[in-house]
Amino acid sequence: MIARDTLTIQNHTEGDGAAARLTNIAFQGWSDGEDSANDYFQGFASTTFTGSGLNDLTYSGNYNSTTVRTYRVKIDAAAATDTYTWSDDGGSTWEATGVAITGSAQELNNGIVITFAATTGHTLNEYWEITTIITTTAMHKLGEIVVDHEGTSADDKGEMVVKTNNGSGVNLIQTYHSNGDSTFTAKCYNSDGAHGLITIRDTSGTIVNT
């Protein structure tokens, strides 16, 4: 999303109660190795190579089927021009054999394309495998910002809450109140790790950073 100058987020539900008119902005993402949106739009995961010879095959294209398949491309002859066989069920059955490597893009099926960088020099029975992706892994929430009505009076006072994920879920970190106060749920440090440049009080008003 790109916003020029101003971004306005509206809550069209009226109310004066605590936490009324709530708007939540969540920040989510995927861990390394999970099926992200990029993986989904491409349609397949990273390539696994099995063998000890020349590893120069690249899968490309955009998978256009709704069935999860495992594509395997295997060298079935090492010669002046190497040939391959390929499968879309992990090697249980083979769709074609003795296909000459051209060095250009060669389509298998369902939008999956392979390209070898070299037409010869491969080792017999080495193979490259991918598994297609038809859905994404559930995203993890890293943090969120919540803005809502503060208190129960018929006014327009607001509060903003910042939450972050501590590894076990999203937890409240800081609340900014309508009167300018801020409430922290944990310690507050300056950039050098020291404290004392700001006054921090507990809920009873006692200074706690002396």
C-alpha positions as CSV (number, residue, x, y, z in Angstrom):
1,M,0.0,0.0,0.0
2,I,1.2,3.5,-0.9
3,A,-0.3,6.6,0.7
4,R,0.6,10.1,-0.3
5,D,0.6,12.7,2.5
6,T,-2.3,11.3,4.6
7,L,-3.7,7.9,5.4
8,T,-7.0,7.9,7.2
9,I,-8.4,4.8,8.9
10,Q,-12.0,5.0,9.9
11,N,-14.2,2.9,12.3
12,H,-17.8,3.4,11.3
13,T,-19.2,1.8,14.5
14,E,-20.3,4.5,17.0
15,G,-19.9,4.1,20.8
16,D,-18.7,5.8,24.0
17,G,-17.7,2.8,26.0
18,A,-14.2,1.7,27.0
19,A,-12.5,0.3,23.8
20,A,-15.3,1.6,21.6
21,R,-14.4,2.8,18.0
22,L,-11.5,0.4,18.0
23,T,-9.2,0.2,15.1
24,N,-6.5,-2.5,15.0
25,I,-3.4,-2.5,12.7
26,A,-1.7,-5.9,12.7
27,F,1.8,-6.7,11.5
28,Q,2.2,-10.2,10.2
29,G,4.7,-12.3,8.4
30,W,6.2,-15.8,7.7
31,S,9.2,-17.5,9.1
32,D,12.0,-18.8,6.9
33,G,11.0,-22.0,5.1
34,E,7.2,-21.5,5.5
35,D,4.9,-21.1,2.5
36,S,4.6,-17.4,2.0
37,A,2.5,-15.3,-0.4
38,N,5.5,-15.2,-2.8
39,D,5.7,-19.0,-2.7
40,Y,2.0,-19.3,-3.3
41,F,2.0,-16.9,-6.3
42,Q,4.9,-18.8,-7.8
43,G,3.3,-22.1,-7.1
44,F,6.1,-24.2,-5.8
45,A,8.8,-24.5,-3.1
46,S,12.6,-24.5,-3.4
47,T,14.4,-27.1,-5.4
48,T,15.9,-30.2,-3.8
49,F,18.9,-31.7,-5.7
50,T,19.9,-35.4,-5.2
51,G,23.1,-36.5,-6.8
52,S,26.8,-35.7,-7.0
53,G,27.1,-34.4,-10.5
54,L,26.3,-31.1,-12.3
55,N,23.5,-29.2,-10.5
56,D,22.3,-26.7,-13.1
57,L,18.5,-27.2,-13.4
58,T,16.2,-24.3,-12.6
59,Y,12.4,-24.6,-12.2
60,S,10.3,-21.7,-13.2
61,G,6.8,-20.8,-14.5
62,N,3.6,-20.4,-12.5
63,Y,1.8,-23.5,-11.3
64,N,-1.8,-23.4,-12.4
65,S,-3.4,-26.5,-10.9
66,T,-5.2,-27.0,-7.6
67,T,-3.6,-30.3,-6.8
68,V,-0.4,-30.7,-4.8
69,R,2.2,-32.4,-6.9
70,T,5.8,-33.4,-6.5
71,Y,7.8,-32.9,-9.7
72,R,11.0,-34.9,-10.2
73,V,13.3,-34.5,-13.2
74,K,15.9,-37.2,-13.5
75,I,18.8,-37.8,-15.8
76,D,18.2,-41.0,-17.6
77,A,21.1,-40.9,-20.1
78,A,24.5,-39.2,-19.9
79,A,25.8,-38.8,-23.5
80,A,26.8,-36.2,-26.0
81,T,23.4,-34.6,-25.3
82,D,22.0,-35.7,-22.0
83,T,18.4,-36.8,-21.6
84,Y,15.9,-36.7,-18.8
85,T,12.7,-38.3,-17.6
86,W,10.2,-36.5,-15.5
87,S,7.4,-37.3,-13.1
88,D,4.7,-35.2,-11.3
89,D,4.0,-37.7,-8.5
90,G,7.5,-37.9,-6.9
91,G,8.8,-40.7,-9.2
92,S,5.9,-43.2,-8.7
93,T,5.1,-42.9,-12.4
94,W,7.0,-41.2,-15.3
95,E,5.4,-38.9,-17.9
96,A,8.1,-39.0,-20.4
97,T,11.6,-40.6,-20.9
98,G,14.6,-39.8,-23.0
99,V,13.8,-36.2,-23.4
100,A,16.8,-34.4,-24.9
101,I,18.1,-31.4,-22.9
102,T,18.0,-28.3,-25.1
103,G,19.5,-25.7,-22.7
104,S,16.4,-23.6,-23.2
105,A,13.1,-23.5,-21.3
106,Q,11.2,-26.8,-21.5
107,E,7.7,-27.1,-20.2
108,L,6.5,-30.1,-18.2
109,N,2.8,-29.5,-17.5
110,N,0.5,-27.2,-15.5
111,G,2.7,-24.2,-16.1
112,I,5.9,-25.8,-14.7
113,V,9.0,-25.1,-16.8
114,I,12.6,-26.3,-16.4
115,T,15.8,-25.0,-17.9
116,F,19.2,-26.8,-17.9
117,A,22.2,-24.5,-18.1
118,A,24.2,-27.2,-19.9
119,T,23.2,-29.9,-22.4
120,T,25.8,-32.4,-21.3
121,G,28.0,-33.2,-18.3
122,H,25.3,-34.6,-16.0
123,T,25.4,-37.8,-14.0
124,L,23.0,-40.7,-14.5
125,N,20.1,-40.8,-12.1
126,E,20.7,-37.5,-10.4
127,Y,17.4,-35.6,-10.0
128,W,15.8,-32.3,-9.1
129,E,12.5,-32.1,-7.2
130,I,9.9,-29.5,-6.2
131,T,6.6,-29.7,-4.4
132,T,3.8,-27.4,-5.5
133,I,2.1,-25.0,-3.2
134,I,-1.6,-24.3,-3.4
135,T,-2.1,-22.5,-0.1
136,T,0.0,-20.4,2.3
137,T,1.1,-21.2,5.9
138,A,-0.8,-19.3,8.5
139,M,1.0,-16.0,9.1
140,H,2.4,-15.1,12.5
141,K,1.6,-11.8,14.2
142,L,4.7,-9.8,15.1
143,G,2.9,-6.9,16.7
144,E,-0.1,-4.6,16.5
145,I,-1.2,-1.1,17.2
146,V,-4.7,-0.5,18.6
147,V,-6.4,2.8,18.8
148,D,-9.8,3.1,20.7
149,H,-11.9,5.3,22.9
150,E,-10.6,5.8,26.4
151,G,-13.0,5.8,29.3
152,T,-16.8,5.7,29.2
153,S,-17.7,9.4,28.8
154,A,-19.4,10.8,25.8
155,D,-16.3,12.4,24.4
156,D,-13.7,11.9,21.8
157,K,-10.7,10.9,24.0
158,G,-8.6,8.2,22.6
159,E,-5.8,5.9,23.6
160,M,-3.2,4.0,21.6
161,V,-1.9,0.6,22.6
162,V,1.3,-0.9,21.2
163,K,1.8,-4.7,21.4
164,T,4.7,-6.9,20.2
165,N,5.3,-10.7,20.0
166,N,7.6,-12.0,22.8
167,G,7.9,-15.4,21.2
168,S,4.8,-16.8,22.9
169,G,2.2,-14.4,21.4
170,V,1.4,-10.7,21.2
171,N,1.5,-8.9,24.5
172,L,0.7,-5.3,25.7
173,I,3.9,-3.2,25.8
174,Q,2.8,0.4,26.1
175,T,-0.4,2.5,26.3
176,Y,-0.5,6.1,25.3
177,H,-3.4,7.9,27.2
178,S,-5.4,10.9,26.2
179,N,-3.9,13.1,28.9
180,G,-0.3,12.5,27.5
181,D,0.7,9.9,30.0
182,S,2.2,6.6,28.9
183,T,1.9,3.3,30.7
184,F,4.7,0.6,30.3
185,T,4.2,-3.0,31.2
186,A,7.9,-3.7,31.5
187,K,11.2,-1.8,32.0
188,C,12.0,1.4,30.2
189,Y,15.6,2.2,29.2
190,N,17.4,5.0,27.4
191,S,19.5,4.0,24.4
192,D,22.6,3.6,26.5
193,G,20.8,1.2,28.9
194,A,20.7,3.8,31.7
195,H,17.7,5.4,33.3
196,G,17.0,8.7,35.0
197,L,16.5,11.2,32.2
198,I,12.7,10.7,32.4
199,T,10.5,10.4,35.4
200,I,8.6,7.1,35.6
201,R,5.9,6.6,38.2
202,D,3.9,3.5,39.2
203,T,0.1,3.5,39.3
204,S,0.2,5.0,42.8
205,G,2.3,7.9,41.6
206,T,5.6,6.8,43.3
207,I,8.7,7.5,41.3
208,V,10.4,4.3,40.3
209,N,13.5,5.3,38.3
210,T,15.6,6.9,41.0
